[in-house]
């Protein structure tokens, strides 16, 4: 089993597990690898080396780099947790988002959390009507069945 550090074109770092280097290359060439944060399919392998714990870090700049990297990972983990919560607590109404948001706002249908797709113009129109909406890009992998 190979564990690789990967990165998308948006500089989101994540980990991938593969049976072999050929397995990684095959999945990459077939477009099966996407960023879990933004869905970007432009995935590259980051340089990595095995981690060896041979004692304390002597160079403080190295320790600061590790902390910054851990902070980025913590931010990504928090974003994914929030995205999962949004997906699990809202109804996906797809392209009917604008119509359904209006129906909820005007009391034509029960109040509930919804998500879906709306164009920029549709979003601006909803906001002008006083309907609170927020554009939010959710990772595609969260939109499918959750396990």
C-alpha positions in Angstrom: 0.0 0.0 0.0 1.4 3.4 -1.0 0.2 6.5 0.8 0.8 9.6 -1.3 0.6 13.3 -0.5 -1.5 14.9 -3.2 -2.4 18.4 -4.1 -4.9 20.0 -6.5 -4.4 23.2 -8.6 -6.0 25.2 -5.8 -3.2 24.1 -3.5 -5.5 21.9 -1.3 -3.4 19.1 0.2 -4.8 15.7 0.8 -3.7 12.1 1.1 -4.4 9.2 -1.2 -3.9 5.4 -0.7 -3.0 3.3 -3.6 -2.1 -0.4 -4.2 1.0 0.7 -6.2 2.5 3.6 -8.2 0.8 2.1 -11.3 -2.5 2.2 -9.5 -2.1 5.9 -8.8 -1.0 6.6 -12.4 -3.9 4.6 -13.8 -6.5 6.4 -11.6 -5.0 9.8 -12.5 -5.0 9.1 -16.2 -8.7 8.0 -16.1 -9.7 11.2 -14.3 -10.7 9.3 -11.1 -8.8 11.5 -8.7 -10.4 14.7 -7.5 -9.7 17.1 -4.6 -12.0 16.3 -1.7 -12.4 20.0 -0.9 -13.1 21.6 -4.3 -13.5 18.7 -6.7 -10.6 19.8 -8.9 -9.3 17.0 -11.1 -5.9 18.6 -11.6 -4.2 16.5 -9.0 -0.4 16.2 -8.6 1.8 14.2 -6.3 3.6 16.4 -3.7 7.2 15.7 -2.9 7.4 13.6 0.2 9.9 11.5 2.1 9.5 8.9 4.7 9.2 10.4 8.2 11.9 9.3 10.6 11.7 10.3 14.2 15.4 10.5 15.1 15.1 12.9 17.9 14.0 16.5 18.5 14.0 19.1 15.7 17.2 21.2 15.9 16.2 23.9 13.4 13.3 26.0 14.7 12.3 27.1 11.2 11.5 23.4 10.3 9.2 23.2 13.4 7.4 26.3 12.3 6.9 24.9 8.8 5.3 21.8 10.3 3.0 23.9 12.5 1.9 25.9 9.5 1.2 22.7 7.5 -0.8 21.3 10.5 -2.8 24.5 10.6 -3.7 24.2 6.9 -4.8 20.6 7.5 -6.9 21.6 10.5 -8.6 24.3 8.4 -9.3 21.8 5.6 -10.7 19.3 8.1 -12.9 22.0 9.7 -14.2 23.0 6.2 -15.0 19.4 5.4 -16.8 18.9 8.7 -18.9 22.0 8.0 -19.7 20.9 4.4 -20.8 17.5 5.7 -23.0 19.1 8.3 -24.6 21.4 5.6 -25.2 18.4 3.3 -26.7 16.2 6.0 -29.0 19.0 7.3 -30.4 20.4 4.0 -32.5 19.1 1.2 -30.9 19.2 -2.3 -33.5 20.9 -4.6 -31.1 21.1 -7.5 -31.9 23.6 -10.3 -35.2 24.4 -8.6 -33.3 26.3 -5.9 -34.6 29.8 -6.8 -38.2 28.8 -7.0 -38.1 26.7 -3.8 -36.4 29.5 -1.9 -39.1 31.9 -2.9 -41.8 29.4 -2.0 -40.3 29.0 1.5 -39.8 32.8 1.9 -43.4 33.6 1.0 -44.8 30.8 3.2 -46.1 28.6 0.3 -44.1 25.6 1.6 -42.8 24.6 5.0 -39.6 26.3 6.3 -36.5 24.1 5.9 -32.9 24.2 4.9 -32.3 23.7 1.2 -29.4 23.7 -1.2 -29.1 23.6 -5.0 -27.9 25.5 -8.0 -28.7 29.1 -9.0 -27.1 31.4 -11.5 -25.5 34.7 -10.4 -28.6 36.5 -11.8 -31.0 34.3 -9.8 -28.9 34.7 -6.7 -28.9 38.5 -7.0 -32.7 38.5 -7.7 -33.3 36.5 -4.5 -31.1 38.9 -2.5 -32.9 41.9 -3.9 -36.2 40.4 -2.7 -34.8 40.1 0.8 -34.4 36.3 0.6 -31.2 35.3 2.5 -29.1 33.0 0.4 -25.4 32.3 0.3 -23.4 30.9 -2.6 -21.3 28.0 -1.3 -19.2 25.6 -3.3 -19.6 22.1 -1.8 -17.3 19.3 -2.8 -19.0 16.9 -5.2 -18.1 13.8 -3.2 -20.2 15.0 -0.3 -23.3 15.3 -2.5 -23.5 11.5 -3.0 -24.4 8.9 -0.4 -22.7 9.5 2.9 -21.2 6.6 4.9 
